């Protein structure tokens, strides 16, 4: 029997306890990564991720990593943890975050393949899936060169961090440190006892971050699924602004933009919703997913804040990456909101190609999200 069915049978209070448990070990995972990469040294992590390879390779590293783990939340959380540990430079991390934003859209497109046996449904579902792709790609085509040549979003993230810090906002990290540090220290001692050192602790940290996010998403989805089925009604999509807010709120609740957007794909395929209604909803989901990175940044800052000024500054770098993620998505939405018909038109036109050959979406997924990023990262290093 699958995990979601088992979860559905659990009482609500057990699910709530599981949510807090997953959240706790997610924070422990982030802190463990920070501790591990400090133990291994900066040079190791830079070599591992090709952190000095330049903006383009960093961008495609973010895309490939997100496609492989099927979660931009996991990718950005790990990136934040590595920046806070000094393993990745801020300048490389921001482009990896851009890539993660694009890589997460592959889940929708894979979901649309479930309609492959019904031509009309397949076309509509594929259009609804790729509108997320084209929205993110258009934003990337504009903001990537702008960031490379001006660093405008990075400067905005630095400013936001300073304002947040000045207002005392970063002090919320202190309770996180208090509850997570003992477990992190225990894991560190265990790894050293087994002779694994920093490498073993890093593996444990990445595994905990990934597994806890997966579990957190499953439990939250189990809690919310009946609510979601009732919420996905035309009333919620009555206006683009309402759809934007709904997309944001649902993503914050389930901690996964992939789930939020993927559940809308079958509804478009069935003709319940239109692609024009789904795009604003997708935009809201894009902004909502940044909350996970902010949470990870505060956890990383808590782990770094040990009275060492250098360690604290690295922790602040992680917070800057999280704010960059927020700004990138908010600016992208604001920029394309007046012309949101553009990604809709591109996706609709592209979806018509499925009537020529139903394997076109499969080729598109493999080439765009796997082959090209892999070759760019391989050749770039």
KOLKOL-877468 format. One line per 8 residues: number of its first residue (from 1); their letters; for each residue x, y, z of N, C-alpha, C. Coordinates in steps of 0.2 Angstrom, whole numbers. Atoms other than C-alpha are relative to their C-alpha. Last residue first. Example, Ala and Ser with C-alpha at 12.3 -4.5 7.8 and 13.67 -1.06 7.14 Angstrom:
# residues 2
2> sa> -4 -6 -1 68 -5 36 -4 5 3 | 4 -6 0 62 -22 39 4 6 0 $
# end
This chain:
# residues 381
381> xxxxxxxx> -5 2 -5 168 111 -82 7 -2 -3 | -2 -6 -3 158 120 -95 5 -1 5 | -5 -4 4 157 105 -106 3 6 4 | -6 4 2 149 94 -93 5 4 -3 | -3 0 -6 137 108 -86 7 -4 -1 | -3 -7 -1 132 113 -104 4 -1 7 | -6 -1 5 130 94 -109 3 7 2 | -5 4 -1 119 90 -94 6 2 -4 $
373> xxxxxxxx> -3 -1 -6 108 105 -95 7 -4 1 | -3 -7 1 105 102 -114 4 2 7 | -6 0 4 101 83 -111 4 7 -1 | -5 4 -2 90 84 -96 6 0 -4 | -1 0 -8 77 98 -95 6 -5 2 | 0 -7 -4 76 104 -113 2 -1 7 | -5 -5 3 81 88 -123 1 6 4 | -7 3 0 72 75 -112 5 5 -2 $
365> xxxxxxxx> -2 1 -7 56 85 -109 8 -2 1 | -1 -7 -3 54 91 -127 3 0 7 | -7 -2 2 57 73 -133 2 7 3 | -5 5 -3 43 67 -122 7 3 -2 | -1 -2 -7 32 82 -127 5 -4 4 | -3 -7 -1 34 78 -145 2 2 7 | -6 1 -3 29 59 -143 4 7 1 | 1 0 -7 11 63 -147 7 -1 4 $
357> xxxxxxxx> -3 6 -2 15 67 -165 0 1 8 | -4 3 5 6 79 -176 3 -6 2 | 5 3 4 -8 83 -163 4 -3 -6 | 2 7 -3 5 86 -150 -5 -4 -5 | -5 4 3 11 101 -161 -1 -8 3 | 4 3 6 -5 110 -155 5 -5 -4 | 4 5 -2 3 112 -138 -3 -3 -6 | -5 6 -1 17 123 -145 -4 -6 1 $
349> xxxxxxxx> -2 1 7 3 136 -151 5 -7 0 | 5 3 4 -5 135 -134 2 -2 -7 | 1 7 -3 11 137 -124 -6 -3 -4 | -5 4 2 16 152 -135 -1 -7 2 | 0 0 7 0 161 -133 5 -5 -3 | 6 4 2 -2 158 -115 0 -2 -7 | -2 7 -2 17 164 -112 -6 -5 -2 | -6 2 4 12 180 -121 2 -7 1 $
341> xxxxxxxx> 3 3 6 -6 183 -114 6 -3 -4 | 0 7 -2 3 187 -97 -3 -4 -6 | -1 4 7 8 203 -105 -1 -7 1 | 4 -3 6 3 215 -91 0 -3 -6 | 7 0 -1 8 202 -78 -4 4 -5 | 4 4 5 25 198 -86 -8 1 1 | -3 -2 7 36 211 -77 -5 -3 -5 | 1 -7 1 27 210 -60 1 2 -7 $
333> xxxxxxxx> 8 -1 0 27 191 -60 -2 7 -2 | 2 3 6 46 191 -64 -8 0 -1 | -2 -4 6 50 204 -52 -3 -3 -6 | 5 -6 0 41 194 -38 1 5 -6 | 7 2 2 50 178 -43 -5 6 0 | 0 3 7 68 185 -44 -7 -1 -2 | 0 -6 4 65 196 -28 -1 -3 -7 | 6 -3 -1 60 180 -18 -1 6 -5 $
325> xxxxxxxx> 5 5 2 75 170 -24 -7 4 0 | 0 -1 7 86 185 -21 -5 -4 -3 | 3 -6 2 80 186 -3 0 1 -8 | 8 1 -1 84 167 -1 -4 7 -2 | 2 5 5 102 170 -8 -8 -1 0 | 0 -4 7 104 185 3 -3 -4 -5 | 6 -4 0 99 175 18 -1 4 -6 | 5 5 1 113 162 14 -7 4 0 $
317> xxxxxxxx> 0 1 7 125 177 13 -5 -5 -2 | 3 -6 3 120 182 30 -1 -1 -7 | 7 1 -1 125 165 36 -4 5 -3 | 2 5 5 142 168 28 -7 -2 1 | 1 -3 6 143 184 38 -2 -5 -6 | 6 -4 0 139 175 54 -1 3 -7 | 5 5 1 153 163 51 -7 3 -1 | 0 3 7 165 177 48 -5 -5 -1 $
309> xxxxxxxx> 2 -5 5 160 186 64 0 -2 -7 | -6 -1 5 162 170 75 -3 5 -6 | -4 -5 -3 150 171 90 6 2 -5 | -3 3 -6 142 155 85 5 5 3 | -1 -5 -5 129 161 72 3 -3 7 | -6 -4 1 132 149 58 1 5 6 | -6 5 -1 119 136 63 7 4 0 | 0 2 -7 106 150 66 6 -5 1 $
301> xxxxxxxx> -2 -6 -4 110 158 49 1 -2 7 | -7 0 1 108 141 41 3 5 4 | -3 6 -3 91 139 49 7 0 -1 | 0 -1 -7 86 156 44 3 -5 4 | -5 -5 -1 91 153 26 1 2 7 | -7 3 0 82 136 26 5 5 1 | -1 4 -6 66 145 31 7 -3 0 | -1 -4 -5 69 158 17 0 -3 7 $
293> xxxxxxxx> -7 -3 0 72 145 5 1 4 5 | -4 6 -3 55 136 10 7 2 0 | 0 0 -7 46 153 8 4 -6 3 | -6 -3 -3 52 155 -10 0 0 8 | -5 5 -1 39 142 -16 6 3 3 | 1 4 -6 25 154 -13 5 -4 1 | -1 -4 -6 31 166 -26 0 -4 6 | -7 -2 1 31 153 -40 3 4 6 $
285> xxxxxxxx> -3 6 -2 14 147 -34 8 1 0 | 0 0 -8 7 164 -36 4 -6 3 | -4 -5 -3 13 164 -54 0 1 7 | -6 2 0 5 147 -57 5 5 2 | 0 4 -6 -12 154 -51 8 -3 0 | -1 -4 -6 -9 168 -63 1 -4 6 | -6 -3 0 -6 155 -77 1 5 6 | -6 3 -3 -20 144 -73 6 4 1 $
277> xxxxxxxx> 1 0 -8 -35 155 -77 6 -3 4 | -1 -7 -2 -28 158 -95 -2 1 8 | -7 -2 -1 -25 140 -97 1 7 2 | -3 -2 6 -43 136 -94 7 2 1 | -4 -7 -1 -51 127 -80 3 1 -7 | 3 -4 -6 -64 113 -80 3 7 1 | 4 -6 3 -59 107 -98 -4 4 6 | 7 1 0 -54 90 -92 -4 5 -3 $
269> xxxxxxxx> 1 6 4 -36 93 -97 -7 -2 -1 | 0 -4 7 -37 110 -88 -1 -5 -5 | 6 -4 0 -42 100 -72 -1 4 -7 | 6 4 2 -29 87 -75 -7 4 -1 | 0 2 7 -16 101 -75 -5 -5 -2 | 4 -4 4 -22 110 -59 0 -3 -8 | 7 2 -1 -15 97 -47 -5 4 -5 | 2 7 3 2 99 -55 -7 -2 1 $
261> xxxxxxxx> 1 -1 7 3 118 -51 -2 -7 -3 | 5 -5 1 1 116 -32 -2 1 -7 | 7 3 -2 10 100 -31 -5 5 -2 | 2 5 5 25 107 -41 -6 -3 2 | 3 -3 6 25 123 -31 -2 -5 -5 | -2 3 6 28 113 -15 -3 3 -6 | -8 0 1 28 118 3 2 -3 -6 | -2 7 1 9 112 5 8 0 -1 $
253> xxxxxxxx> 3 5 -4 3 127 14 3 -7 -1 | -3 -1 -6 15 140 6 -3 -6 5 | -7 2 0 10 133 -11 4 1 7 | 0 7 0 -8 134 -7 7 -3 0 | 2 3 -6 -7 152 -2 1 -7 1 | -5 -2 -5 3 158 -17 -1 -4 7 | -6 4 2 -8 149 -30 5 1 6 | 2 7 -1 -24 156 -21 7 -5 -1 $
245> xxxxxxxx> 0 1 -8 -17 173 -21 -1 -7 2 | -7 -2 -2 -13 173 -40 1 -1 8 | -4 6 2 -30 165 -44 7 0 3 | 2 5 -5 -39 179 -34 4 -7 -2 | -3 -2 -7 -29 192 -44 -1 -5 5 | -7 2 0 -33 183 -61 3 2 7 | -5 -6 2 -51 184 -57 7 -2 0 | 5 -4 3 -65 170 -55 4 6 -3 $
237> xxxxxxxx> -3 -3 5 -52 157 -52 -4 5 -4 | -7 -2 -2 -57 153 -35 3 3 -6 | 1 -6 -4 -76 153 -41 7 3 2 | 0 -6 5 -72 141 -55 0 6 4 | 7 -2 3 -69 127 -42 1 6 -4 | -1 0 7 -53 119 -36 -6 1 -4 | -2 -6 2 -56 123 -18 1 1 -7 | 5 -5 0 -66 108 -15 2 7 -2 $
229> xxxxxxxx> 5 2 4 -53 96 -21 -6 5 0 | -2 -2 6 -40 106 -12 -5 -2 -5 | 2 -7 1 -49 104 4 2 3 -7 | 7 -1 1 -49 86 2 -2 7 0 | 3 2 6 -31 86 -2 -7 1 -1 | 3 -5 4 -25 97 12 -4 -2 -6 | 5 -5 -4 -21 86 26 -4 4 -5 | 5 5 -3 -14 72 14 -5 4 4 $
221> xxxxxxxx> 4 1 6 -4 86 4 -6 -5 3 | 4 -6 2 3 92 20 -5 -1 -5 | 4 0 -6 9 74 25 -5 6 -1 | 5 6 0 16 71 7 -5 1 6 | 4 -1 6 25 88 6 -6 -5 0 | 4 -6 -2 32 86 23 -5 1 -5 | 5 2 -5 38 68 19 -5 6 2 | 4 5 3 47 74 3 -6 -2 5 $
213> xxxxxxxx> 4 -4 4 54 89 12 -5 -4 -4 | 5 -4 -4 60 78 26 -5 4 -4 | 5 4 -2 68 66 13 -5 3 4 | 4 3 5 77 79 4 -6 -4 3 | 3 -6 3 84 89 19 -5 -3 -5 | 5 -3 -4 88 73 28 -4 5 -3 | 5 5 0 97 65 13 -6 2 5 | 4 0 6 107 81 11 -6 -5 0 $
205> xxxxxxxx> 3 -6 0 112 82 29 -4 1 -6 | 6 1 -5 116 63 30 -4 7 0 | 5 4 3 127 65 14 -6 -1 5 | 4 -3 6 135 80 21 -5 -4 -3 | 4 -5 -3 139 72 38 -4 3 -6 | 5 4 -3 147 57 29 -6 5 3 | 4 2 6 158 69 19 -6 -4 2 | 5 -5 4 162 79 34 -4 -3 -5 $
197> xxxxxxxx> -2 -8 -1 169 65 45 -5 4 -4 | 3 -3 6 165 47 39 2 7 0 | -6 -1 5 176 38 52 -2 4 -6 | 0 5 6 161 30 60 6 1 -4 | -1 6 -3 164 40 76 1 -6 -5 | -7 1 -1 166 55 66 2 -6 3 | -4 1 6 149 52 59 7 0 1 | 1 7 2 141 49 76 4 -1 -7 $
189> xxxxxxxx> -4 4 -4 149 65 83 -1 -7 -2 | -7 -2 1 142 76 69 5 -5 4 | -1 3 6 125 68 71 7 0 -2 | 0 7 -1 125 72 89 2 -4 -6 | -6 2 -4 131 90 86 0 -8 1 | -6 -1 5 117 92 73 6 -2 3 | 1 6 4 104 85 86 6 0 -5 | -2 6 -3 110 97 99 0 -6 -4 $
181> xxxxxxxx> -7 1 -1 110 112 87 2 -7 4 | -3 4 5 92 110 81 7 -2 1 | 3 7 1 82 116 95 3 -4 -4 | 1 3 -7 92 131 101 -2 -7 -1 | -7 2 -2 98 136 83 -1 -4 7 | -2 6 5 80 137 77 6 -3 2 | 4 7 -3 75 147 93 2 -6 -5 | -3 2 -6 89 160 87 -4 -6 3 $
173> xxxxxxxx> -4 6 1 84 161 69 2 -3 7 | 5 6 0 69 173 73 4 -7 -1 | -1 3 -7 83 186 77 -5 -6 1 | -4 6 0 84 189 58 1 -4 7 | 4 6 3 69 200 58 4 -6 0 | 0 5 -5 77 213 70 -3 -7 -3 | 7 0 -3 72 228 59 0 -6 6 | 1 -6 -4 90 231 55 -6 0 4 $
165> xxxxxxxx> -4 1 -6 92 213 49 0 6 5 | 3 5 -4 77 214 38 4 -1 6 | 6 -3 -3 83 231 31 -3 -5 5 | -2 -5 -5 101 224 28 -6 3 3 | -3 3 -6 94 208 20 2 5 5 | 5 3 -3 83 218 8 2 -3 7 | 4 -5 -3 97 229 3 -5 -3 4 | -4 -3 -5 108 214 -1 -3 5 4 $
157> xxxxxxxx> 0 5 -5 94 206 -11 4 2 6 | 7 -1 -3 91 222 -21 0 -5 6 | -1 -6 -4 110 222 -25 -7 1 4 | -5 2 -5 109 204 -31 0 6 5 | 4 4 -5 93 209 -41 5 -2 6 | 5 -4 -3 103 223 -50 -4 -4 6 | 0 3 -7 119 213 -53 -6 4 4 | 1 -6 -5 121 225 -68 0 -3 7 $
149> xxxxxxxx> -4 -6 1 129 214 -82 -1 6 5 | -7 1 2 125 196 -77 4 7 0 | -4 2 -6 109 201 -68 7 -1 -1 | 0 -6 -4 102 209 -83 4 0 6 | -5 -5 2 108 195 -94 0 6 4 | -7 3 0 98 183 -83 5 5 -2 | -4 -1 -6 83 194 -80 7 -3 1 | -1 -7 -2 76 195 -97 5 1 6 $
141> xxxxxxxx> -3 -4 6 79 178 -104 1 7 1 | -7 1 0 75 171 -87 3 3 -5 | -3 -4 -6 58 179 -86 7 -1 0 | 0 -7 2 54 172 -103 3 5 5 | -6 -1 5 60 155 -98 0 7 -2 | -6 0 -3 49 155 -82 6 2 -5 | 0 -6 -5 33 160 -91 7 1 3 | -1 -6 4 37 148 -105 0 6 4 $
133> xxxxxxxx> -7 0 3 39 133 -93 2 7 -4 | -5 -1 -6 24 137 -83 7 1 -3 | 0 -7 -1 14 139 -99 4 2 6 | -5 -4 3 21 122 -103 -1 7 1 | -7 1 -3 10 113 -91 5 4 -3 | 1 -2 -7 -7 121 -96 7 -1 4 | -1 -7 0 -2 118 -114 0 3 7 | -7 -2 2 2 100 -111 0 8 -1 $
125> xxxxxxxx> -4 1 -6 -15 98 -102 7 2 -1 | 2 -5 -5 -25 106 -116 5 -1 6 | -2 -7 3 -16 96 -130 -1 5 5 | -7 -1 0 -18 80 -120 3 7 -2 | -2 -1 -7 -36 82 -116 7 1 0 | 2 -7 -2 -39 85 -135 2 1 7 | -3 -5 4 -29 69 -140 -2 7 2 | 6 -4 3 -35 57 -127 3 6 -3 $
117> xxxxxxxx> 5 4 4 -22 43 -124 -6 4 -3 | -2 2 7 -8 55 -119 -5 -4 -4 | 5 -1 4 -17 62 -104 1 -2 -7 | 5 4 -2 -5 56 -91 -6 0 -5 | -1 7 4 9 64 -101 -6 -5 2 | 4 -1 6 3 81 -93 0 -6 -4 | 7 2 -2 10 75 -76 -4 1 -7 | 0 7 0 28 75 -85 -8 -2 2 $
109> xxxxxxxx> 0 3 7 25 93 -91 0 -8 1 | 6 -1 3 20 98 -73 0 -3 -7 | 5 5 -4 35 90 -65 -7 1 -4 | 0 6 4 47 99 -78 -5 -5 3 | 6 0 4 43 116 -71 -1 -7 -4 | 6 2 -4 55 114 -56 -6 -1 -5 | 0 8 0 70 115 -68 -6 -2 3 | 2 2 6 66 134 -72 -1 -8 0 $
101> xxxxxxxx> 7 -2 2 66 140 -55 -3 -3 -6 | 5 4 -4 81 129 -50 -7 2 -2 | 0 6 3 91 138 -64 -5 -5 3 | 3 -1 7 88 155 -57 -2 -7 -3 | 7 -1 -2 93 148 -40 -4 2 -6 | 3 6 -1 109 142 -48 -7 0 2 | 1 3 7 112 159 -55 -3 -7 1 | 6 -4 2 110 167 -37 -2 -3 -7 $
93> xxxxxxxx> 6 3 -3 122 153 -30 -6 4 -3 | 1 6 4 137 158 -42 -7 -3 2 | 1 -2 8 138 176 -36 -2 -6 -4 | 6 -3 1 135 171 -17 -2 1 -8 | 0 -8 0 150 160 -18 -7 2 -1 | 2 -3 6 147 141 -14 0 8 1 | -2 5 5 155 131 0 -1 3 -7 | -6 -2 3 156 145 13 2 -5 -6 $
85> xxxxxxxx> -6 4 -3 144 136 25 7 2 -4 | -1 -2 -7 130 149 23 6 -4 3 | -2 -7 0 132 147 4 2 2 7 | -7 0 2 131 128 6 3 7 0 | -4 3 -5 115 129 16 7 0 -2 | -1 -4 -6 107 141 4 4 -2 5 | -4 -6 3 111 130 -11 1 5 6 | -7 3 0 104 115 -1 4 6 -2 $
77> xxxxxxxx> -1 0 -7 87 125 2 8 -3 1 | -2 -7 -3 87 131 -16 2 -1 7 | -6 -3 4 88 113 -23 2 7 4 | -6 4 -3 76 105 -10 6 4 -3 | -1 -2 -7 63 119 -14 6 -4 3 | -4 -6 -1 66 117 -32 1 2 7 | 2 -5 -5 60 99 -31 5 6 0 | 7 -2 1 61 85 -44 -3 5 6 $
69> xxxxxxxx> 3 1 -6 78 79 -37 -8 2 0 | -1 7 -3 85 76 -54 -3 -1 7 | 3 5 4 76 91 -62 2 -7 3 | 8 0 -2 81 102 -48 -3 -5 -4 | 1 2 -6 100 98 -50 -8 -1 2 | -1 8 0 99 99 -69 -1 -2 7 | 5 3 3 92 117 -68 0 -8 0 | 6 0 -3 103 123 -55 -6 -3 -3 $
61> xxxxxxxx> 0 5 -6 118 116 -63 -6 1 4 | 2 6 2 112 125 -79 1 -6 5 | 7 0 2 112 142 -71 -2 -7 -2 | 4 0 -6 129 139 -63 -7 -1 -1 | -1 7 -3 136 134 -80 -4 -1 7 | 4 5 4 129 150 -87 0 -7 2 | 7 -1 0 135 162 -73 -4 -6 -4 | 3 -6 4 153 156 -72 -8 0 0 $
53> xxxxxxxx> 1 1 7 162 140 -68 -3 5 -4 | -4 -5 4 168 145 -51 -1 0 -7 | 2 -6 -2 155 135 -41 3 6 -4 | -2 -4 6 159 119 -51 -2 8 1 | 6 -3 3 148 110 -38 2 4 -6 | 6 5 1 160 97 -32 -5 3 -4 | -2 5 5 176 108 -35 -6 -4 -1 | 0 -4 6 168 123 -25 2 -5 -6 $
45> xxxxxxxx> 7 -1 2 163 110 -11 0 4 -7 | 4 7 1 180 103 -9 -6 2 -3 | -2 3 6 189 120 -10 -4 -6 -2 | 3 -4 6 178 128 4 2 -3 -7 | -4 -5 3 183 115 17 -3 3 -6 | -3 2 6 177 98 22 4 5 -3 | -5 5 -2 173 102 40 4 -2 -6 | -5 -3 -4 164 118 35 6 -5 2 $
37> xxxxxxxx> -4 -3 5 155 108 22 5 5 3 | -4 5 4 149 96 35 4 4 -4 | -6 2 -4 143 110 48 4 -5 -4 | -5 -6 -2 133 119 35 6 -3 4 | -3 -1 6 125 102 28 5 6 2 | -5 5 1 121 97 46 4 1 -6 | -6 -2 -5 112 114 49 5 -5 -1 | -3 -6 3 101 111 33 6 2 5 $
29> xxxxxxxx> -3 2 7 97 93 38 4 6 -2 | -6 4 -2 93 98 56 4 -1 -6 | -5 -5 -2 81 111 49 6 -3 2 | -2 -4 6 72 98 39 6 5 2 | -6 3 3 73 87 54 2 3 -6 | -6 0 -5 62 99 64 6 -3 -4 | -3 -7 0 50 102 49 7 1 4 | -3 -1 7 47 84 47 4 6 0 $
21> xxxxxxxx> -5 4 0 43 82 66 4 1 -7 | -5 -3 -4 32 97 65 6 -4 1 | -2 -6 3 22 90 51 6 3 4 | -5 1 6 22 73 58 3 6 -3 | -6 2 -3 14 80 74 5 -2 -5 | -3 -6 -2 1 88 63 6 -1 4 | -3 -3 6 -2 71 54 3 7 2 | -7 3 2 -4 63 71 3 3 -6 $
13> xxxxxxxx> -5 -2 -5 -17 76 77 7 -4 -2 | -3 -6 2 -27 73 60 6 2 5 | 4 -6 -3 -29 55 63 3 6 -1 | -2 -2 -6 -20 43 51 -5 6 3 | 3 4 -5 -29 34 37 2 3 7 | 8 -2 0 -25 47 24 -3 -4 5 | 0 -7 -3 -6 44 28 -8 2 1 | -1 1 -7 -7 26 24 -1 6 4 $
5> xxxxx> 6 3 -2 -15 30 7 1 -2 8 | 5 -5 -1 -1 43 4 -7 -3 3 | 0 -4 -6 12 30 8 -6 5 1 | -4 -6 1 7 17 -5 0 4 7 | 4 -6 0 0 0 0 4 6 0 $
# end
